[in-house]
Amino acid sequence: MPIPIILDCDPGHDDAIAIMLALASPEVELVAVTAVSGNAPLHHTRANAIRVLDHLGRPDIPVAAGADRPLVQDPFAPGDTHGPSGMDGPELPPPSRQPVPAHAIDLIAELALDRPLTLVATGPLTNVALFLARHPGAAAALQRIVFMGGAIGLGNVTPAAEFNIWADPDAARRVCISGVHVTMVGLDVTHQALVTREQNDHLRSRGRAGRLTAELVDYYARSHPGMPGTPIHDAVAVAQVVNPDLLTVEHCHVDVDCGSLSRGRTLVDRFHVTGLDPNVHVATAIDRGFTSWMTERIASLG
């Protein structure tokens, strides 16, 4: 039976690709998409999620809007990595529908109590932290949480912090210390998941999903000029659910710095020097064939 998943995201070029990978993978069933503020303001991220589902002919998948600001810190202005809309580049029409009336965390709770659910988060963890606090019974019913964010090493927004964690470190800390089965897929791994120009050109001729992915990568590649390919961060978190053998995972104690100097840094005790119990399964390596596997999956959508 497919694993039911909810994708909590802030689309986002790589979030859009994560949605497509989920839809292309028979091992999982995408039962809903929830949107959070992050790569762009909430009114853009919820619209972008619907636009991607529209493009793929999936009006049956509900989209719910969630948090429009971080838990504690002041709202921030998104950078220009993804453009003003959060998903510049491809020419997609406006969304054909509105999000469902329910708040994202209430939709997650309803679905988590109905079936064994995995929550995959590829944006700031604000919605996830709110869900854990507001719906502890539904949170206990989750199979697990997999999030893209953080790093064992250094960050991409500050020397210490990766964007999704930097955007709401207080929420990320609550998730890591929640006691739920949590898996972290960080920059150390996603920077190895590079789509090459040749792979992208091959995708361009492989149907609606392939062409959309190629256009997303074209735009996103502008932010990675010194790399031999374009990292597709968020799809790696989906892949960890679809095919766990693609990633090497270690059980470590993880905390998040919520102070001022290194705010947003994920403190991964990989060598168990603190003596604290492991609380997060941390991805440390990825199969070299990942992007070939991913692009063929997405191309299969036609």
C-alpha positions, 0 to 999 in steps of 0.5 A: 500500500502507498504511504500517505503523505502531506507535503507542507511547503512554501513553493518555491522552485524546488518545492514544486519539483518535490510535489511532482516527484511525490505525484510520480511515485507509486510508493506514496500517496499525496493526500494534501499540500499545505502552504507556509510563508517562506520563499514568498509570502503566504498568498503566493505560496498557496497559489503556487501549490495550486498552480502546480497541481493544476498543471498536472491535472490534480484538482482532487488534492486539497491545498490549505494555507497555514502560517503567514509569519514565524512563531516568535521573530518578526516577519522577514522579506524573502530574498530574490532566489525564487523571484517576487512570486516565489516561483518565477520563470515558468508561465503558469496561469493563475490558480483555478481554485481557492485553498480549502477553508480549513487552516493547514494545521487543522487539515493535517490533524484531520488526516493524521487521525484518519490514517497512518500519515507521514508529514514531509516539510520542505519549508520553514517549520512553522506549520509543523510546530503549530500542529504539534502544539495545537493537536498533540493527539494527532501528532502522536498518531503520525508515522513520522516527520521528514523535513528538508532543512538545516545542515551538519556543516555551514549554512546558506543564509548566514555562515551558520544557518540554512534558510528553512531553519533560519526562517523560523528557528523556534519552530524548528527547535520545537519539532526536533525536540518533540519526541516524534520520529523526525528525519532531517535532510540537510544541505550536506546531502542536498548539495550532492543532489545536482541536476546537470544541464544535460539531464535538464535538457533531456527533461525538457522534451519529456511531457508537461511535467518534464518541461515544467521541471526544466523551466523551474531548474533554468530559473533556479540555476541562476542562484548557483552559478559556481556549482556543476549542477542545480541542487534540488533540495526539497525533492530529496526529502520526498525521496527519503520516504519514497525510497529510503535506500537512496540516503544514508541516515544516522541517529543523532541528538539535534538542537537548534540555536535560537540565540543571536550569534548563530541563530538558526544553526542546527547543532548535530551531535554526530559523534555523541559528544554531549551524551544526550539521547539521539532525537533526530535521524539525520541524512549524511549521504545520498546515492550518486544516481539520485538525480537520474532516478528523480528525473526519470520519475518526473518524466513518467508523469508525461 
